[in-house]
Amino acid sequence: MKTIIEPFRIKSVEPIRMTTREEREQCIREAYYNLFTLQSDDVLIDLLTDSGTSSMSARQWGALMTGDESYAGSPSFYRFKSAVKNLMPFKYLIPTHQGRAAESILFTVVANETHSIPNNTHFDTTRANVESQGAEAVDLVIEEGRNPETEHPFKGNMDIAALERFIEERGVENIPLCMLTITNNSGGGQPVSMENIRQTREVCDRYGIPLFIDACRFAENAWFIKMREPGYQDTPVVDIVRETFSYADGCTMSAKKDGLANIGGWLAMNNEEWAVECRNRLILTEGFSTYGGLSGRDLEAIAVGLEEVVDEDYLNYRIASTQYVATHFDEIGVPIMKPAGGHAVYIDARRFLPHIPPLQYPGQSLAVELYKEGGIRGCEIGTAMFGLRPDGKEEPAHMDLVRLAIPRRMYTQAHMDYVIEVVDQVFTNRENLRGMKFVRQPKALRHFTGRFDYVDH
C-alpha cells in the first residue's frame, strides 16, 4: 500500500485549548516574544522540541508499575543497563537525568581552557557545556550541510579533510576527544553515513583521539543509513545501530529523544579512568551511580523505549510523517532544509524572509508569526541561538532556520495538515514580517530566557 499509517492505536487523549489570534498576540507579547517562555496551555500545536514530548506506549506505562526505587542496586537499573548495552556495548554506563547532564559531567572531567572539541555540529547545550570549561567548540560539517538548498543523502557528515587539518593545526594534545552528532540537529536533523562514521574513527585512531557520539537520535540515523546507504538495505536496524557504536569510544545520550521517554539520559564510555571521575561527579551532582537522578520508574520506561524505537514499522512511519510535511512545504514554495531530516522540518528563514537581515533574527520573527497565526510553537535555530560568540561579539550564524520538531507518536496527519495550512498563510503574507532585537539577554544560551521586541522602523 502507498499509504503509511501510524503503527499504533490511540488509547488516551489530551484536549487542546483553542485560542484566537488576538489571544495569542497578547500571550506572546507578555512572553517578550520568546516562545520558550510561553505557557504550553496557550499553544495549539507544540513543535518547540521533540525532546521529552513523546507519547509513551502501553508497555511503557505498564513498566512504570514495576519500577524499584531502591537508592542503590535497583533491579530497574539493571534492566535499563541491559537495554542500553544491547544496542551500545560500552564498558561503563552512567545514568543521568537528561542528555545535557551527561555533557556537563563529561566536559567537566575531560575539557579545560587549552582544549578544542571538534564535532560535525555542536547543538546548543553541547556547545555551552564545552565553552563553560573554557574550551573551544568547533563545527566541521561538510560544505553541503551548510547549504539548505543542496540535495545530499548525508548532509550531517563530518568533513574528514577539515578534521585532519584541524588536528594538525591545533595539536593532538589540545583535543581530548572528537564528537559526532547523529542525527545532526543544528544542521537540519541531517544523518551521518556509516562510511563517514568509519572514516572519522580512522582519523581519530591515527591521532590517538577518542571518538564520542552524541546519540540522541541514533535510531533515526540508522534508518536513514538503511534507506540511503548502499549495502545496508537488507541490514536490520538493530545491527546498524550496533555497528555505529562499535566505532565509538563513548557516547552522550538524551533518552528524551530516541529513548521514547519523558526524562532521562546517560553517559557511556570505555575509558575506566574517565568513568571513575565521571561517576564521582555524577554522585556529587545527580545521584548515586545506579539511578543518576532518575526514579526506577524512569529507568523502566527507557528500557522499554529502547526496544520500541528500533522497530522498523515505527521508524518507517516516523520518517514518512516528517517527509509528508516537508513535501507539502516544498509544493507550496516554502524554502526548507533539503532533504527532510528525521525528527523535524527546518524552514529556511533567510530565504523565507530575505528582507530581514540575519542580525535582526529572521528565524525568531518567523517563529513568532507562526504562533500568532496558528498557535504553532517552533524553535529558532540560527543567529539568535548561535550568533553570540564567547568574546561577546555577534555575527550571523551559518544558517537561520526555524525547526518544527515533531513529537513522537503524538500528533496525527490532521494536525500536520493544519501546520501546513498555517505556514502557507504566513508565507503568503511574509513581506509584512519585521526584524527583531534582543532587549535583554544572558551571556550564554540567550535564546532560552532572553527577551525580544521588534526593531524600530
C-alpha positions as CSV (number, residue, x, y, z in Angstrom):
1,M,0.0,0.0,0.0
2,K,1.2,3.6,-0.7
3,T,-0.4,5.0,2.4
4,I,1.7,4.6,5.5
5,I,-0.4,4.6,8.6
6,E,0.5,5.2,12.3
7,P,1.6,1.8,13.6
8,F,-0.4,2.2,16.8
9,R,-3.9,2.9,18.2
10,I,-4.7,5.8,20.5
11,K,-6.0,4.8,23.9
12,S,-5.8,8.2,25.7
13,V,-6.2,11.7,24.6
14,E,-5.5,15.2,26.0
15,P,-7.6,18.2,25.0
16,I,-6.1,21.2,23.2
17,R,-7.4,24.6,24.3
18,M,-8.3,26.5,21.2
19,T,-7.3,30.2,21.1
20,T,-7.9,33.2,18.9
21,R,-5.2,35.3,17.1
22,E,-5.9,38.2,19.5
23,E,-5.4,35.9,22.5
24,R,-2.1,34.6,21.0
25,E,-0.8,38.1,20.2
26,Q,-1.3,39.0,23.9
27,C,0.3,35.8,25.1
28,I,3.4,36.2,23.0
29,R,3.7,39.9,23.9
30,E,3.5,39.0,27.6
31,A,6.2,36.3,27.0
32,Y,8.5,39.0,25.5
33,Y,8.3,37.3,22.1
34,N,10.2,34.3,23.4
35,L,8.4,31.1,22.6
36,F,10.3,29.2,25.4
37,T,8.5,31.4,28.0
38,L,5.0,30.8,26.7
39,Q,2.7,28.7,28.8
40,S,2.1,25.4,26.9
41,D,-1.6,25.6,27.6
42,D,-1.6,28.6,25.2
43,V,-0.1,26.5,22.4
44,L,-2.2,24.6,19.9
45,I,0.5,22.5,18.1
46,D,3.7,22.3,20.1
47,L,6.7,21.7,17.8
48,L,9.2,23.5,20.0
49,T,11.1,20.2,20.6
50,D,10.8,16.5,20.2
51,S,12.7,16.2,23.5
52,G,10.7,14.6,26.3
53,T,7.5,15.1,24.4
54,S,6.9,11.6,23.1
55,S,3.7,9.7,23.9
56,M,4.7,6.6,25.8
57,S,3.3,3.2,24.9
58,A,1.1,0.9,26.9
59,R,4.1,-1.2,27.5
60,Q,6.0,1.7,28.9
61,W,3.1,2.8,31.2
62,G,2.9,-0.8,32.4
63,A,6.7,-0.9,33.1
64,L,6.3,2.2,35.3
65,M,4.5,0.0,37.8
66,T,7.5,-2.3,38.1
67,G,9.9,0.5,38.9
68,D,12.0,-0.2,42.0
69,E,13.0,2.9,43.9
70,S,15.9,1.4,45.9
71,Y,18.7,4.0,46.3
72,A,21.4,1.6,45.3
73,G,21.4,-1.5,43.1
74,S,17.8,-1.3,42.0
75,P,16.7,-4.1,39.5
76,S,15.3,-1.3,37.4
77,F,18.8,0.0,36.8
78,Y,20.0,-3.4,35.6
79,R,17.1,-3.7,33.2
80,F,18.0,-0.3,31.9
81,K,21.6,-1.3,31.7
82,S,20.8,-4.4,29.7
83,A,18.6,-2.5,27.2
84,V,21.4,0.1,26.6
85,K,24.2,-2.5,26.3
86,N,22.1,-4.5,23.8
87,L,22.5,-1.5,21.4
88,M,25.6,0.3,22.7
89,P,28.0,-2.1,24.3
90,F,30.3,0.3,26.1
91,K,32.1,-0.9,29.3
92,Y,30.9,1.8,31.6
93,L,27.3,3.2,31.8
94,I,26.4,6.3,33.9
95,P,22.7,7.3,34.0
96,T,21.8,10.9,34.1
97,H,18.5,12.9,34.3
98,Q,18.9,14.0,30.7
99,G,21.5,14.5,27.9
100,R,22.9,17.9,28.9
101,A,23.8,16.5,32.3
102,A,25.8,13.8,30.6
103,E,27.5,16.5,28.6
104,S,28.2,18.6,31.7
105,I,29.8,15.7,33.5
106,L,31.9,14.6,30.5
107,F,33.3,18.0,29.7
108,T,33.9,18.9,33.3
109,V,36.1,15.9,33.6
110,V,37.9,16.0,30.2
111,A,38.0,19.6,29.0
112,N,39.8,22.8,30.0
113,E,40.7,26.2,28.6
114,T,43.5,24.8,26.4
115,H,41.2,22.3,24.6
116,S,39.2,22.2,21.4
117,I,36.3,19.8,20.7
118,P,35.6,19.1,17.0
119,N,32.1,18.0,16.0
120,N,30.1,17.8,12.8
121,T,27.9,20.5,14.5
122,H,27.5,21.0,18.2
123,F,24.0,21.6,19.5
124,D,23.3,24.5,21.8
125,T,23.8,22.7,25.2
126,T,26.8,20.7,23.9
127,R,28.4,23.9,22.8
128,A,27.6,25.7,26.1
129,N,29.0,22.8,28.2
130,V,32.2,22.8,26.2
131,E,32.6,26.6,26.4
132,S,31.7,26.6,30.1
133,Q,35.0,24.8,30.7
134,G,36.9,27.4,28.6
135,A,37.3,25.0,25.7
136,E,36.5,25.8,22.1
137,A,33.6,24.1,20.3
138,V,34.5,23.7,16.6
139,D,32.0,22.7,13.8
140,L,33.4,20.7,10.9
141,V,30.3,19.6,8.9
142,I,30.7,19.1,5.2
143,E,30.0,22.1,2.9
144,E,26.7,20.6,1.7
145,G,25.5,20.6,5.3
146,R,25.8,24.4,5.4
147,N,23.5,24.9,2.4
148,P,19.8,24.3,2.9
149,E,19.1,24.0,-0.9
150,T,21.7,21.3,-1.6
151,E,20.5,17.8,-2.0
152,H,22.8,15.3,-0.3
153,P,21.8,12.0,1.4
154,F,24.1,12.6,4.4
155,K,24.4,16.3,5.0
156,G,25.4,15.7,8.6
157,N,28.7,14.1,7.6
158,M,31.9,15.3,9.2
159,D,34.3,17.0,6.8
160,I,37.1,14.5,7.1
161,A,39.8,16.6,5.3
162,A,38.9,19.6,7.5
163,L,39.1,17.4,10.6
164,E,42.6,16.2,9.7
165,R,43.7,19.8,9.0
166,F,42.2,20.9,12.3
167,I,44.0,18.2,14.3
168,E,47.3,19.0,12.6
169,E,46.9,22.8,13.2
170,R,45.5,22.6,16.8
171,G,47.7,19.7,18.0
172,V,46.6,16.3,19.3
173,E,47.5,17.3,22.9
174,N,44.8,20.0,22.8
175,I,42.0,17.7,21.6
176,P,40.8,15.4,24.4
177,L,38.0,13.9,22.2
178,C,36.1,14.2,18.9
179,M,32.4,14.1,18.6
180,L,29.8,13.2,16.0
181,T,26.1,14.2,16.5
182,I,23.6,11.8,15.0
183,T,21.4,13.0,13.5
184,N,22.9,16.5,13.1
185,N,20.3,18.6,14.9
186,S,21.7,22.1,14.4
187,G,22.3,21.2,10.8
188,G,18.7,20.4,10.0
189,G,18.4,16.9,11.5
190,Q,20.6,15.5,8.8
191,P,22.0,12.0,9.1
192,V,25.6,10.8,9.1
193,S,26.6,7.9,6.9
194,M,28.2,4.7,8.2
195,E,31.1,5.3,5.9
196,N,31.6,8.8,7.4
197,I,31.4,7.4,10.9
198,R,34.0,4.8,10.0
199,Q,36.3,7.4,8.3
200,T,36.0,9.7,11.4
201,R,37.1,6.8,13.5
202,E,40.0,6.1,11.3
203,V,41.2,9.7,11.7
204,C,40.8,9.6,15.4
205,D,42.7,6.3,15.6
206,R,45.5,7.7,13.6
207,Y,46.0,10.5,16.1
208,G,45.0,8.6,19.2
209,I,41.9,10.8,19.9
210,P,38.8,9.1,21.4
211,L,35.6,9.4,19.4
212,F,32.3,10.1,21.2
213,I,28.8,10.1,19.7
214,D,26.0,12.5,20.6
215,A,23.5,9.7,20.2
216,C,20.1,11.4,20.8
217,R,18.6,10.3,17.5
218,F,20.6,7.2,16.8
219,A,17.7,5.1,15.6
220,E,16.5,7.7,13.1
221,N,20.1,7.9,11.9
222,A,20.2,4.2,11.5
223,W,17.0,4.2,9.5
224,F,18.5,6.8,7.1
225,I,21.5,4.5,6.7
226,K,19.3,1.6,5.9
227,M,17.3,3.7,3.3
228,R,20.1,5.7,1.7
229,E,23.5,4.0,2.1
230,P,24.5,1.3,-0.4
231,G,24.9,-2.1,1.2
232,Y,22.6,-1.6,4.1
233,Q,19.1,-2.1,2.6
234,D,18.9,-5.6,3.9
235,T,20.6,-5.0,7.3
236,P,18.3,-4.9,10.3
237,V,18.2,-1.5,12.1
238,V,19.4,-3.1,15.3
239,D,22.6,-4.3,13.6
240,I,23.2,-0.9,12.0
241,V,22.9,0.7,15.5
242,R,25.4,-1.8,16.9
243,E,27.8,-1.2,14.1
244,T,27.5,2.6,14.6
245,F,28.6,2.4,18.2
246,S,31.3,-0.2,17.5
247,Y,33.3,2.7,16.0
248,A,33.0,4.9,19.1
249,D,34.7,5.1,22.5
250,G,31.7,6.5,24.2
251,C,28.5,8.5,23.9
252,T,26.2,11.0,25.5
253,M,22.5,10.3,25.2
254,S,19.2,12.1,25.9
255,A,16.6,9.4,26.3
256,K,14.0,12.1,25.8
257,K,14.5,11.6,22.1
258,D,15.1,8.1,20.7
259,G,14.6,6.6,24.2
260,L,10.9,7.5,23.8
261,A,10.8,8.6,27.4
262,N,9.8,11.9,29.1
263,I,13.1,12.2,31.0
264,G,16.5,10.5,31.3
265,G,19.8,10.1,29.6
266,W,23.2,8.6,30.1
267,L,26.9,8.9,29.6
268,A,28.8,5.7,28.4
269,M,32.4,5.1,27.7
270,N,35.3,2.6,27.6
271,N,37.9,4.7,29.4
272,E,38.0,3.4,33.0
273,E,39.9,6.4,34.4
274,W,37.4,8.9,32.9
275,A,34.5,6.7,34.1
276,V,35.7,6.8,37.7
277,E,35.9,10.6,37.6
278,C,32.6,10.9,35.8
279,R,30.9,8.6,38.3
280,N,32.2,10.7,41.2
281,R,30.9,13.8,39.5
282,L,27.6,12.1,39.0
283,I,27.2,11.3,42.7
284,L,28.0,14.9,43.5
285,T,25.6,16.5,41.1
286,E,23.0,13.9,40.0
287,G,22.6,11.0,42.3
288,F,24.1,7.5,43.0
289,S,25.5,5.6,40.1
290,T,22.6,3.2,39.8
291,Y,20.0,5.9,39.4
292,G,21.7,9.1,38.4
293,G,18.9,11.5,39.2
294,L,16.2,9.2,37.8
295,S,13.5,7.2,39.5
296,G,13.3,3.5,39.0
297,R,10.1,4.1,37.0
298,D,12.0,6.3,34.6
299,L,14.7,3.6,34.1
300,E,12.0,1.0,33.3
301,A,10.3,3.3,30.8
302,I,13.6,4.0,29.0
303,A,14.4,0.2,28.8
304,V,11.1,-0.5,27.0
305,G,11.5,2.6,24.8
306,L,14.9,1.4,23.6
307,E,13.3,-1.8,22.4
308,E,10.4,0.0,20.7
309,V,12.5,2.7,19.0
310,V,14.3,0.2,16.7
311,D,11.1,-1.3,15.5
312,E,11.2,-0.8,11.7
313,D,7.5,-0.2,11.3
314,Y,7.8,2.6,13.8
315,L,10.8,4.1,12.1
316,N,9.2,3.9,8.7
317,Y,6.1,5.8,10.0
318,R,8.3,8.3,11.9
319,I,10.4,9.3,8.9
320,A,7.5,9.2,6.5
321,S,5.4,11.6,8.7
322,T,8.2,14.2,8.7
323,Q,8.7,13.8,4.9
324,Y,4.9,14.3,4.5
325,V,5.2,17.8,5.9
326,A,8.4,18.6,4.0
327,T,6.9,17.6,0.7
328,H,3.8,19.8,1.2
329,F,6.0,22.8,2.1
330,D,8.1,22.2,-1.0
331,E,5.0,22.1,-3.1
332,I,3.7,25.5,-1.9
333,G,7.2,27.0,-2.3
334,V,8.2,27.3,1.3
335,P,12.0,27.1,1.4
336,I,13.2,24.3,3.7
337,M,16.3,22.3,4.5
338,K,16.6,19.5,2.0
339,P,16.2,16.6,2.2
340,A,13.9,16.4,5.1
341,G,15.5,15.4,8.4
342,G,14.2,12.7,10.7
343,H,12.7,14.5,13.7
344,A,11.9,17.9,12.3
345,V,11.2,20.0,9.3
346,Y,13.5,23.1,9.1
347,I,12.3,26.2,7.3
348,D,15.0,28.3,5.8
349,A,14.1,31.7,7.4
350,R,16.7,33.6,5.4
351,R,15.1,32.7,2.1
352,F,11.6,32.9,3.6
353,L,12.2,36.4,4.8
354,P,15.0,37.8,2.6
355,H,14.1,41.4,3.6
356,I,15.2,40.8,7.2
357,P,19.0,40.7,7.8
358,P,20.5,37.9,9.9
359,L,21.3,40.2,12.8
360,Q,17.6,41.0,13.0
361,Y,16.8,37.3,13.6
362,P,14.6,36.3,10.7
363,G,14.1,32.9,12.3
364,Q,12.8,34.4,15.5
365,S,10.4,36.7,13.6
366,L,9.1,33.7,11.6
367,A,8.7,31.6,14.7
368,V,6.7,34.3,16.5
369,E,4.5,34.8,13.5
370,L,3.7,31.1,13.2
371,Y,2.5,31.2,16.8
372,K,0.4,34.4,16.2
373,E,-1.2,33.0,13.0
374,G,-2.0,29.4,14.2
375,G,-0.8,28.7,17.7
376,I,2.2,26.7,16.4
377,R,5.3,26.8,18.6
378,G,8.5,26.2,16.8
379,C,12.2,26.9,17.6
380,E,14.6,29.4,16.0
381,I,18.0,27.7,15.2
382,G,20.1,30.4,13.8
383,T,21.7,33.8,14.8
384,A,19.6,34.2,17.9
385,M,20.8,30.8,19.1
386,F,24.3,30.8,17.8
387,G,25.3,34.3,16.8
388,L,26.8,35.4,20.1
389,R,30.4,34.5,20.4
390,P,32.3,33.7,23.6
391,D,34.1,37.0,23.4
392,G,30.8,38.9,23.3
393,K,30.8,39.8,19.6
394,E,27.9,38.8,17.4
395,E,28.0,37.5,13.9
396,P,25.4,35.8,11.7
397,A,25.1,32.0,12.1
398,H,25.8,29.7,9.1
399,M,22.0,29.4,8.6
400,D,18.9,30.9,10.0
401,L,16.3,28.1,10.4
402,V,13.0,27.5,12.2
403,R,12.8,24.0,13.4
404,L,9.4,22.4,13.6
405,A,10.2,19.3,15.7
406,I,7.6,16.6,15.6
407,P,7.0,14.8,18.9
408,R,7.0,11.0,18.6
409,R,3.6,9.2,18.4
410,M,1.8,12.4,19.4
411,Y,0.1,14.2,16.5
412,T,-2.0,12.9,13.7
413,Q,-1.9,13.7,10.0
414,A,-4.7,16.2,10.5
415,H,-2.6,18.1,12.9
416,M,0.2,18.2,10.3
417,D,-2.2,19.4,7.6
418,Y,-3.2,22.3,9.9
419,V,0.6,23.1,10.3
420,I,1.0,23.1,6.6
421,E,-2.0,25.5,6.2
422,V,-0.7,27.9,8.8
423,V,2.8,28.0,7.3
424,D,1.2,28.6,3.8
425,Q,-0.8,31.5,5.2
426,V,2.3,33.1,6.8
427,F,4.3,32.6,3.6
428,T,1.6,34.4,1.6
429,N,1.9,37.4,4.0
430,R,5.7,37.1,4.6
431,E,6.5,40.7,3.4
432,N,4.7,42.1,6.4
433,L,7.0,40.5,8.9
434,R,9.6,42.7,10.7
435,G,13.0,42.0,12.1
436,M,13.6,41.6,15.9
437,K,16.1,42.5,18.5
438,F,17.1,41.4,22.0
439,V,16.1,43.8,24.7
440,R,17.6,41.6,27.4
441,Q,19.9,38.6,27.1
442,P,22.1,36.5,29.3
443,K,25.7,35.8,28.5
444,A,25.1,32.3,27.2
445,L,22.1,30.3,25.9
446,R,20.3,33.6,25.4
447,H,17.6,32.1,23.3
448,F,16.1,30.2,26.2
449,T,15.4,33.2,28.5
450,G,16.2,36.4,26.5
451,R,13.6,39.0,25.8
452,F,12.8,40.2,22.2
453,D,11.0,43.0,20.6
454,Y,10.5,44.2,17.1
455,V,13.1,46.6,15.6
456,D,12.1,50.2,15.2
457,H,11.3,51.5,11.7
